[in-house]
Amino acid sequence: MPEPAANRWVLLIHQIPPKPDYFRVKVGRRLQRLGAVAIKNSVYVLPRSDETVEDFQWQSREIVAGGGEASVCEANFVDGLTDTQIEALFRTARNADYGEIVATAQRLRKATDGRGQVAADLSRLKRRLADIVAIDFFGAPRRRAAQEEVARLEARLRPRETQDLPPAHPGQAPRGATWVTRQGVYIDRIASAWLIGRFIDSKAQFKFVAAEGYRPRPGELRFDMFEAEYTHEGDACTFETLVARFGLGDRALRVIAEIVHDIDCKEAKFGRPEASGVERLVAGIARQHAEDTARLAHGAALFDALYAALAASAAETGAARKAKKTSRR
């Protein structure tokens, strides 16, 4: 017999008591935050993953504790709704969310309120955008428009850079250390490992461990994990932390840091046009390669090429500025 196909979807089938009203509203809002869409009355669907199964299990327990009934099941659709139609439901829902982001960002750009109030509204809007991106499972078309509008709003509030910052003095870099991070590396860990091997510790060895409960051995350096020596600091991702801590100040690295930040933090703080392309490439690497060492190898090739292109662009810009200044003398 052929092997059964892996389940594509996870369903929450529930029945909520009519009273109290607030409980029904609470469950509805929670399902919205999870990104679930309704395919029938009281039947909600999410693309199947360990995380979404757990999300629905927690919601099921909450419904039962509140006096309702709920079941969670994994499924494939063989008749009626098709996978394509269900994906379209998700894109429609997220497009509506992104439309609200666009409208709010445009309104704030025209606002006459004080700068401080607009900055506070922007901060809330960025958090809302990050929440929507996190549940945009199938790449809704209006995502880019929302990110661009938020980036324009932020640019309006941020003073324009007049010149590149000078490079800082490098910190004391380790040599041949074992760098430890969480298994299942993705954008920040892939980029950070490339940064470490290329600019910080050319003889670095990498080790991948469970996210929780690991106790480092003497001489090991952890990155992008709980209580790591190098991890998120404030609103900076791990890549940004490494750049700052080791004084890696060239323009190309700072651009990559902005790209990695927006992808990893699921926001449009910097709005780099390269970010969406890099995000798709990294997602492709992750889908093709389950092994962390393979992800790092392919990621290194990606970031080598990106760095070379950005460095060349920076050099051309610098030469053009220099020529322009010379011609004015």
Beta strands, then each sheet from edge to edge (+ up, - down):
strand 1: 9-15
strand 2: 37-40
strand 3: 43-47
strand 4: 69-75
strand 5: 178-182
strand 6: 205-209
strand 7: 220-222
sheet 1: 2+ 3- 1+ 4-
sheet 2: 6+ 5+ 7+
end
